[in-house]
Amino acid sequence: MTKIQSGVLTGVFLAMVFGCAGASLLKPDTSFSEKENRVLVQMPQVDLSDILNGTFEKNYETYLSDQFFWRDKWIGVKTQAERAEGKTEINDVYFARDGYLIEKHSGSFSTDTAKRNITYLDNFLKAQAQKYGEDHVKAMIVPNAVEILKDKLPDYAVAEEEGNYLKEIRTQIPEKLFFDAEPILEAHKEEPIYYKTDHHWKTLAARYVYEAWADSIDLPIVPISEYREETLTEDFHGTIDAKVNIKIPGDSIECYKPVTEIPYTLTYNHSQERTSLYDDSYLEGRDKYAVFFGGNQPLIEARTRAVSDRKLLIIKDSYANCFLSFAMQDFSQIDIVDLRYFNENLGDYMKEKEYTDILVLYNAAGFAEDASVAKLALASES
């Protein structure tokens, strides 16, 4: 290579580096990534104490990563380069067999938040069991794909963190108060029970687990033979897809609609009323999983015409959204609380209610990572 060629290449490289850096500084900050379905980090406030203890530098580095010019395109280029090198784990995502992208969730299960959340849950369940009875209070911490689909992981993959965390939960939570979804999912792992591009379980998996949970609490349910399967989309690209950002086939989203639907009304956050848990407008955008309930809400209060005296409080993350499509036919009342967005006092909210059943439903990684689980303490003390 001549000096001229070397100089040209160096100049192009420096132009790209400084050009992208300059463009990142000049472009307006993006507040939300539709592709990743998350809020992006904004410019941290300058504070002398944060600068001295290194907090500002750490936060600023994260900010630059989130706001980098052409961020999504660079993620895709980086993924393709690393795949060309033969890597099977990129950005905490395994490129698994049969086209699955499986998130590793490394570090999520060993934090102080993860450990405290087990204690919060334990105290909450015991307090509610005294009021409603052991047979009507359950926690369901659903394993993610990394735990159930281990046979699909790349050779030599190390993914024991979630399994060990679930063992801790089973050890600390009384057996009668914990519904273990793992054996049901294991029995059906050869079926499409997880999305290939997203962190959620599929509606089929939720149905299998719903039936087993209903049996454990002696709940009469509308049998699956009285539902019809409907494919809502075949072009769903989820949150894991966004972490690697390369072109791969989309997932299908299915729902199961009753042949004879029991009418219900949904009241969102004490105000907006709706008559369907499906919002088809989301099928036109990126976040197609939000077709269920229109995405996560702080509070949804459902009233149905089901011939049942059973009333359910479910405290949940987004794994419950497709699960609840079946409960609409089997309970006369369902109050749905997402602690991540619910800013009322949970204990005060529950006081005037006459629930027969309490369910806490999270996916394992979401439960371990969610600091808002601490809000359960407000109900434990009431």
Buried (B, 14 or more C-beta within 10 A) or exposed (E): EEEEEEEEEEEEEEEEEEEBEEEBEEEEEEEEBEBBBEEBBEEBEEEEEBEEEEEBEEBBEEBBEBBBBEBEEEBBEBBBEBBEEEEBBBBBBBBBEEEBBBBBBBEBBEEEBBBBBBBBBBBBBBBBBEEBEBEBBBBBBBBBBBBBBBEBBBEEBEBEBBBEBBEEBBEEBBEBBBBBBBEBBEEBBEEBBBBBBBBBBBBBBBBBBBBBBBEBBEBEBBEEEEBEEEEBBEEBBBBBBBBBBBEBEBBBBBBBEBEEBBEBEBBBEEEEEBEEBBBEEBBEEBBBBBBBBBBBBBBBBBBBEBEBEBBBBBBBBBBBBBBBBBBBBBBBBBBBBBBBEBEBEBBEBBEEEEBBBBBBBBBBBBBBBBEBBBBBBBBBEB
